[in-house]
């Protein structure tokens, strides 16, 4: 398992033609994974979406508000995967992501490097924000904010128990 003290969870998107990057500063990750049995196991991620930080307080306030994450009603984003598949030198976790009460399939790709007492996990995913209702009213168009959002993470997983 890991949390924000064991790594980072970042996102990037395009606003007014320029790429911006942000992060979530509070999250939890639990991985149950055996490479010999990739059809078993699970990956569970819970993100406190109110913890987003894009280094722009005005943008962060808009993203937390009713037109995007609607944090007051939907304080968490949750990802669940129940199996894994080989993907090149790494793995793919086909799972479901729930944001703002909307659940959609989103595959996560990752590599896992065992270490002494901990494992390093690095990966990524991409999603379309409008599929999750992220962008209401004037933000429902891609004129000012692009639809595609890229997610990257680097974690140091600690054994449980």
N, C-alpha and C positions, 0 to 999 in steps of 0.2 A: 504494500500500500504506500501511498505518497500523498502529500498535500503541498500547499504553497511553500512550506519551508524546505521541501525536497526538490523543488524545480520551478519551472515557469510554464505558463499557458498563455500564448499570445494569439492575436488575430490581426489581420490586415484587410483593408478595403480601400476603395477609391472614393474620394470626396472632391467635388469640383475639379475633376481631372487629375488630382494628385493623390498618390498612395499615402495612407496613414497607417500607423501601427499602434496597437494598444495591448493591454494585458488584463487578465483577471487575477486579482491578488488574493482571492480566497477560493479554494477548491479542494476536493478529495478524490482520490483515485484508488480503486481496488482492482487488482488483477489476479485471477486464478487461471494459470496457464501452464500446460505441459506440452512441449513441442512434439512429444511422442503421441499425443492424443489431442490434436487441434480441434476436433469436432466436439470436445468437451471444454468446460471452463467458462469464464466470463470476464468481461471488462465493464466496470461500473465507474462512471464519472459524475460527480455532482459539482456544479459551479454556482457560486453566489454571484449572480449577474450584476447585482448592485455594486460589486467590488471592481467593476471595469474602470480602467484608467487609460485614457488615450493621450494624456499630457495636454489636454485642452478642456478646462472645466466647463465651458459653455457647451461643447460637443458632448461631454460626458453627461451633463444634465439632460440634454435632448435624448441621448441614447437610453438613459434610465427611465425616461418619461413615457407617457401613454402612447406616443406614436411609434416607439420602438419596443424596448423590453417590457415596459409596463411593470416595473419592479414591484410596485406596491401590491399588485395582484399575483405576479408570477416571479417570486424572488430567486428561483433556481432554474437552471437548465440542467437536464439529465440525459446522459448517454448510457445505453445498455447494449452489450453484445454478448451472445451466448455461444459463439463458436469462432474459430479462426481458420484462415486459409493461407497457404504459402503465397507470397507475392515477391518474386525476385529474390533478393537477399534478405528479405524481411517477412512480415506478416500483414494480413489484412483482417480487420475485425468488422464484418458487416453487422451493423447495429442500427438502433433507432435513437434519434435525438429528439428530445422534447424541449421546445422553447416557446414561451408565451402560450402554453396550453396546446400547442400544435406539435404532433409527432410525425416525423418523416424519416425514411431510411437514409443514413449517411455512413458510408464506409470510412473507417480510420485505418491508415497504414502506419506501420511502426517497425522499428528494429529493437531488439532486446539483447543487451550484452551483459551476461552474468559477471559479477564482481565479488570481491571479498565482503560478504555480509550484506551486499546490496546489488541491485541490477540497474543498469542504465537503460532507460526507455526513451526513444526519440521517435516522433512521428508527426503526421499531418492529416488534415481533412479539408474538404472544401464544401461549401454549401451556398445555396441561393437564399438570401435574406428574405425576399418577398414570399417564398414558399412557407415561411414561418410567421408571416404577418409582421415582420420587422420593417416598418415603414408604412405608416398610415397617413391619411390626409395628403399634405403637400409632399411628403416623403415617399408616397406610393409609386412614384415614377423613378426611373434611373437617371433622370436629368442631372441631379446634384449628387446622388450617392449611388455607386454601382451596385449591382445585384449580387455579384460574387464576393464571398468572404472566405479568406484562407485562414486556417487555424494551424498553429505549430505548437509542439510541446517538447520539453525535455524534462525528464523526471529521474529521480533516484529512488527506486522502489525498495522499501525495507520489508524484510520478512515479518509476518504476523506470528505472534505466539512465541 
